[in-house]
Amino acid sequence: MPDAAPLWATIVLPVALALAAVLTAGFDAVLSGSAERGPAGSVREAGLRATAPLREALRLLVQQPRRTTAADRLLGRLGVVLVPVAAVLAGAVLPWGFRAVSDPSVGVVWFNAMEALAWAAVWLAGWGANSALSLIGGYRFLAQGLAYELPHMFAITTAALGAESLRVGDVVAAQDGLWFAVWMPAAFVVYLLSALAMSFWGPFGHPLSRDAAGGAAAELAGVDRLVFLGGRWLLLVVTAGFSVPLFLGGGHGPLLPGWAWTLLKTAAVLALLVAGRRLLPTLRTERYMELAWMVLVPLTLLQALFVAVVVLNR
């Protein structure tokens, strides 16, 4: 069980997650620039590409908001704000090294509940604008969520089953000597795929796709758009970071302190997801639902059965 984090960690957590989101967005911008225009010819050009997300954020800060006819502003604004809030609340149970802001006895359930809150938030943002394309984006996220949520829950439950506890600190402690990713590879891979889907990122970006003019974010502008898309990056950071205590041993590792191992592992997972999104094919929503129900759900169930047999025979 990790030590209790100091009180100031509650304030530092959102700042740290926001910084990680900015760095991840900058890394993605560099990769996108290299894919579109070739490798950067100078350090200055690479720096300009890396800071493109910050310049876009400043532009959105001064952009005028856009309103549609008969929009439900309360629900729309609530959905926009809840996306980053849900990400930060989910991050509260992330142990950095062996300390977490909060380590409740049902930390794994708390994390999944905050993901469900983000699920509802994206739909509210799409619904509140009173726009057809925005609503389509929101419903796409619901349909995508129905497909990934079950294999996602089975994946994180498998890790909890291996530790015989729903406390995140106990899951980390159970990996002292052998990471769960080694003997739960199917659950680990499914979790990473669902992390992309949770943040509607890469091949799972249907809720914001171009064919619906940006989907759930189609009518968002200015600060609303900045908060919503920033929350998306926070979701990617938090879901990637949670793979470390679940499957990669948390802060366990030689030589370096626990917090350093957590940062290194989280950075590696984020780099893998950001770079790997260009290697995965984009499936239509109904195709992904078929893959989830026919392949991923049985696969995670078999993985959970294997882990249960191992635990019972310890």
N, C-alpha and C positions, 0 to 999 in steps of 0.2 A: 504494500500500500504506500503511495507516494506521500511525502510530507506535505503538510498544509502550506499553501503558497501565502506569502505576505499579502496584506490588504491592498498594497499599491499595484499588485499584479492585476487586479480587476480593472484598473484604469489603463494599464499598459497593454492588456490583451487586445482591445480593439485597434490600438495604434500599431501593434506588432502585426496583426492580421492585415491591416490596410497597407502597411509597408511591404509585406510579402506579396499582396495582390498587385501593387504597383510594379514591383520588380518582375513578377511573373508576366504582367502585361507588356513590360518593356522587352523581355526576352522573346515573347511571341511576336512583337512588332519587328524585332531584328530578323527573326526567321522568316516572317512574311515578306519583309523587304528583300531579303536575299533570294527568296523564291520568285519574286516578281521582277526584280531589277538586277539580280546577280549579287555576288558578294560586295560588301562595302569597300570602296576604294581607299578610304582613309579612316583614321580614328574619329575625325569630326563627323563624317557621314554615318559611321556606326552609332555615334552618340546621338545624332539627330534622329535616327531610326528608333533608338531605345527610348528617347524622350517623347516620341510621338503621342503615346497615351496621355502624358501629362499635359501636352499642348491641347489635346482634344478635351481634356477635363476642364482646362481654363476657358476654352471656347464655350463649353456647355454652361459654365457658371454665369456667363454674361448673355446667353441666348434667351430670347423671350419665350415664355411657356406657350404651349399650344392647347387650345380648348376645343372640344367638339360639341356639337349641339346635344343638349340634354344629357351630358355626361354625369355620371354619379361620382362627383369629385371625392366624396368621403371614402367610398370603397376603393376607388382608383388610387388615391393617395395612400390609403392604408396598405394596399398591396405593394406599392412601390417601397414604402418604408420598411415593411416586414421582411423583404428579401435580405437586406444586410443585417437586420436585427436577428433574424433566425440564424444566419451564418455565425454571428458573434456568440449567440447563446449556445449554439452547438459547439463552438470552440471552447466554451467554459470548462468542458470535461477533458480537453486535450492536455495530457501531461507533457510539459517541456522538461525533458530529463526524467525526473521522478517526482515532479511537483505539478499540480494542476490547480487552477483557480477554484475548482470544486471537484470532489471525487465522491459523488453519492453512490449508494449501494446499487442503484439502477442506472449507472452512467451510460451504459450501452443503449438502454431504452430511451434515455433522455436525448441522446444524440439523434436517434432515429425519429423521435417525436419532433425535434426541431427541423429535421429534413421535411417531415410532413407539413410543418408550418410553412416552410418555403414553397412547398408544392401548392398549398392554398394561396399563398401570396402572389405567385405568378399568375394564377387564374384570376384573382381579384384585379390585378393590374390590367389584364386583358379585358375583363368584363366592364370595369369602371369607365373606360373611355367611350363606351357606346358606339363602337366602330366595328364593322364586320370583320375586317382583317385582323384587328387587335383581338377580337373574340376568338377567331380561328386559332391564333397563336396560343391563347390561353387553353383552349380545348385540346390542342395538340400536346401541350405539356401534361394535361391530365391523362390523355391516352398513352403517352410515353411513360408516365409515372405508373400506370396500371401494369405496364409491361415489365418495368425494371424493379418495381418495389418488392415483389415477392423474392426474386433471386437475390436482391440486395439484402433483404432482411435475413434470408437463410444464410448468406455469407457472413454477416456480422454475428448472427446467432451461433454459427459454427465456431467462431473464435471464442465467444463467451462459453460455449460448451467445452472447448478444450481447456479453458481455465477453470471451469466449474464455478463461474461467478459472472455477474453482470456488472461488477465494479471494474472500471477501466484500469485502475491501479493493479488489481489482481491479474488482469489479462497480461499486463506488462511483466509482472513478477513471474508469471508462469512460463515466460519465454527466456528465462535466464539459462542459457546453454543451448537452446534450439528455438529458432524463430518459427512461428506458426506457418509462415509462407513456405517453409521447406516441406512440411507434411500436410499442408492444406492448400496446395497450389491452385486447385479449381476455385475455391472460395476467394483466394487472393485476386485472381484474374477477373472473376465476376465482380468483385468489389470495385476494382479499378474501372471496369466498363461502366458500372452503375454510378461511379463518381463523375464520369464525363456526362452521363445522362442527367444526373442530379443538377449539374450546373449548366445544362442544355448547351454543351460545348462540343466543338468539332463535328463528328459525324452525327451527333445527337442534337444539333442546333435547329431542329425543325420549328420549335416555338418562336424563333426569331428569324426564320429563313427569308430569303429575298423574294421568293414567289408569293409571299403574303406581305410584301413591303415592310418587313421587319416584325411581322407577327405581333406578339404581345407588347412590343415596344414601338409599334408603328406610329402611335399618336403621342408618344412621350417626347418632350423637348426640354431643353434647359436643365435645371437642377433635378427635375423628376427623372429625366433620362440618365443623368450622371449617377444618381443614387441607385437606380434600378440596375444599370449595367455594372456599376461598382459592386453591388451586391452579388451579381453573377460571378465576378472574379473572386469575391470573398468565399462564395460557396465552393468554388474550385479549390481554393487554398485549404479550406477547412476539411473538405472531404478527402483531399490528398493527404493532409496532415494526419487524419484519423487512421489512415492505413498503417502508419508507423507504430502506434501502440497496439493495434489489432493484429498485425501480421509480421512486422519487421523488428520486433524486440524493443520498441520504445527507446529508452536511453541506454540500453545495454550495448556495450562495445568496449574494446581494449583501448588503453592509453588515454583517450580523450574523456572529458567529463560528460555526464549524461545529457545535459542540454545541448552540447556540441554535436553529439551523435543524433539527437532528435532533429536539429537543424539540417545536418548533412543528409539524413535519410529523407526528410520532407522535401528538400531541394531536389534530390534525385528523383523522387516520385513526380514532383511537379514538372521537372524537365522532361521526364518520360511521357507524361500526359500531353504537354504542350507540343513536343516534337512529334509524338506518335500520332496525334490527331490527323496529320497529313498522310499517314500511311494506312489508316483505316478507311474502308469504303463507307460512303453515306447510304444507308438503307432507308427506303420509304418507311413511314411509321408502321404500316401494316406488316411489312416484312420483318421489321425489328420485333414487333409483337409476336409474330410467329416464331422467330428465333428464341425469344425469351421464354415463351410457354412450352415450346417443343424441345429445346436444348438446354437453356440455362437453368430452368427450374428443376428438371430431373438431375442435371449435373450437380447442382448445389445440394439437392436432397441426398444424393449418393455420397457426396463429400461429408455431409453432416452425419450420415449413418456410419461411415468409416470412423470418424472422430468419436462418435458415441461408443462404438465397439472398443476402440483403444482406451477411452476413459474408463469404461466398465471393467477392463481387464488390467488396470494398473495395479 
